Amino acid sequence: MSASGFTWCYSILLALGAANLPYKGHMLLPPRYAMAVLELGYLVVILPVIGSGIGILISSWQNFMRSRSLFHGGVAGYNTFANVYNIYNASRAVPMVLKDIVGLLGKGDKDKNWLVILLVALAALGGAVTTFAIVRASARAKAYKVSYELNRGNARAY
């Protein structure tokens, strides 16, 4: 889920950057192609968001069924709403986005088409690398803390 979020942020930054970067007397990426970066970025991000949302939803339902608490019921209710909302909006948006992308990439300027694909690929790679770096730093910090506690003789279950 975090890789999807970072990918979306990087897609926005790259689309805005390319649309505002002067190149040979005009902008590197015309507004229609900048929109294509965002649309293609949305297509790359939405399926993992919905998939991980379903996993989070099932987990929250399991927690509620185990604990039967108002808090866990509220979390399960919110996750149910968020997942239904995401699926509903994706089912409305994806056909329009696909139509726009296929129309533009099928008929547009080949160089700009490749630039759109490259920017989205860079955004996806950046999202994955950022997530990997955060997970690795968190694991390193946890390992350091456990090692420190073990060396002090305060061993406990983590």
C-alpha positions as CSV (number, residue, x, y, z in Angstrom):
1,M,0.0,0.0,0.0
2,S,2.8,2.4,0.8
3,A,4.5,1.8,-2.5
4,S,1.2,2.7,-4.2
5,G,1.0,5.9,-2.3
6,F,4.6,6.9,-3.0
7,T,4.1,6.0,-6.7
8,W,1.1,8.2,-6.9
9,C,3.0,11.1,-5.2
10,Y,5.9,10.7,-7.6
11,S,3.5,10.5,-10.6
12,I,2.1,13.9,-9.6
13,L,5.5,15.5,-9.1
14,L,6.9,14.1,-12.4
15,A,3.8,15.1,-14.4
16,L,3.9,18.7,-13.0
17,G,7.6,18.9,-13.4
18,A,7.6,17.8,-17.0
19,A,4.6,20.0,-17.8
20,N,6.5,23.1,-16.5
21,L,9.9,22.3,-17.9
22,P,10.8,24.5,-20.9
23,Y,12.2,22.6,-23.8
24,K,13.0,24.0,-27.3
25,G,10.7,27.0,-26.9
26,H,7.7,25.3,-25.3
27,M,7.0,22.9,-22.4
28,L,8.6,19.5,-22.4
29,L,5.2,17.8,-21.9
30,P,2.0,19.4,-23.1
31,P,-0.9,19.5,-20.6
32,R,-2.7,16.6,-22.4
33,Y,0.3,14.3,-21.9
34,A,0.8,15.4,-18.3
35,M,-2.8,14.3,-17.7
36,A,-1.8,11.0,-19.4
37,V,1.0,10.6,-16.9
38,L,-1.6,11.0,-14.1
39,E,-4.1,8.7,-15.7
40,L,-1.5,5.9,-16.4
41,G,-0.2,6.4,-12.9
42,Y,-3.7,5.9,-11.6
43,L,-4.1,2.6,-13.5
44,V,-0.7,1.4,-12.1
45,V,-1.8,2.3,-8.5
46,I,-5.5,1.4,-8.3
47,L,-5.3,-2.4,-8.5
48,P,-2.7,-2.8,-5.7
49,V,-4.7,-0.3,-3.6
50,I,-7.9,-2.3,-4.0
51,G,-6.1,-5.6,-3.5
52,S,-4.4,-4.5,-0.3
53,G,-7.6,-2.8,0.8
54,I,-9.4,-6.2,0.6
55,G,-6.6,-7.8,2.7
56,I,-6.9,-5.0,5.3
57,L,-10.7,-5.3,5.3
58,I,-10.6,-9.1,6.0
59,S,-8.1,-8.6,8.7
60,S,-10.2,-5.9,10.4
61,W,-13.3,-8.2,10.2
62,Q,-11.3,-11.0,11.8
63,N,-10.2,-8.7,14.6
64,F,-13.7,-7.6,15.2
65,M,-15.0,-11.2,15.3
66,R,-12.3,-12.1,17.8
67,S,-12.7,-9.1,20.2
68,R,-16.3,-8.1,19.7
69,S,-15.4,-4.5,20.8
70,L,-16.9,-1.3,19.7
71,F,-13.4,0.0,18.6
72,H,-12.7,-3.0,16.3
73,G,-16.3,-2.8,15.0
74,G,-15.7,0.9,14.1
75,V,-12.4,0.0,12.4
76,A,-14.1,-2.8,10.4
77,G,-17.0,-0.5,9.5
78,Y,-14.6,2.2,8.3
79,N,-12.5,-0.3,6.3
80,T,-15.7,-1.7,4.7
81,F,-16.8,1.8,3.7
82,A,-13.4,2.8,2.4
83,N,-13.1,-0.4,0.3
84,V,-16.6,-0.2,-1.2
85,Y,-15.9,3.5,-2.0
86,N,-12.6,2.7,-3.7
87,I,-14.0,-0.1,-5.7
88,Y,-17.1,1.9,-6.8
89,N,-15.0,4.9,-7.9
90,A,-12.5,2.7,-9.7
91,S,-15.2,0.9,-11.6
92,R,-16.5,4.3,-12.8
93,A,-13.0,5.9,-13.5
94,V,-11.1,3.0,-15.0
95,P,-13.1,2.7,-18.3
96,M,-12.8,6.5,-18.9
97,V,-9.1,6.5,-18.1
98,L,-8.5,3.5,-20.3
99,K,-10.3,5.2,-23.2
100,D,-8.2,8.4,-22.8
101,I,-4.9,6.5,-22.5
102,V,-5.6,4.2,-25.5
103,G,-6.8,7.2,-27.6
104,L,-3.7,9.3,-26.8
105,L,-1.0,6.6,-26.9
106,G,-2.5,5.1,-30.1
107,K,-2.6,8.4,-32.0
108,G,-0.2,10.8,-30.3
109,D,3.4,11.8,-30.8
110,K,5.6,8.7,-30.3
111,D,8.3,10.6,-28.5
112,K,5.8,12.1,-26.0
113,N,4.1,8.7,-25.6
114,W,7.4,7.1,-24.6
115,L,8.1,10.0,-22.2
116,V,4.7,9.4,-20.5
117,I,5.5,5.7,-20.1
118,L,9.0,6.5,-18.9
119,L,7.7,9.0,-16.3
120,V,5.2,6.5,-14.9
121,A,7.8,3.7,-14.8
122,L,10.1,6.0,-12.9
123,A,7.3,6.9,-10.5
124,A,6.6,3.2,-9.9
125,L,10.3,2.4,-9.4
126,G,10.6,5.4,-7.0
127,G,7.6,4.2,-5.0
128,A,9.0,0.7,-4.7
129,V,12.5,1.9,-3.8
130,T,11.2,4.3,-1.2
131,T,9.1,1.6,0.4
132,F,12.0,-0.8,0.4
133,A,14.3,1.8,2.1
134,I,11.7,2.6,4.8
135,V,11.1,-1.1,5.5
136,R,14.8,-1.8,5.7
137,A,15.5,1.2,8.0
138,S,12.7,0.1,10.3
139,A,14.0,-3.5,10.4
140,R,17.5,-2.2,11.1
141,A,16.2,0.0,14.0
142,K,14.3,-2.9,15.5
143,A,17.2,-5.2,15.2
144,Y,19.4,-2.7,16.9
145,K,16.9,-2.2,19.7
146,V,16.6,-6.0,20.2
147,S,20.4,-6.4,20.1
148,Y,20.8,-3.6,22.7
149,E,18.3,-5.2,25.0
150,L,19.9,-8.6,24.7
151,N,23.3,-7.3,25.4
152,R,22.0,-5.5,28.5
153,G,20.6,-8.8,29.8
154,N,17.0,-7.5,29.5
155,A,15.9,-10.2,27.1
156,R,12.1,-10.4,26.5
157,A,9.9,-11.7,23.8
158,Y,9.5,-9.3,20.9
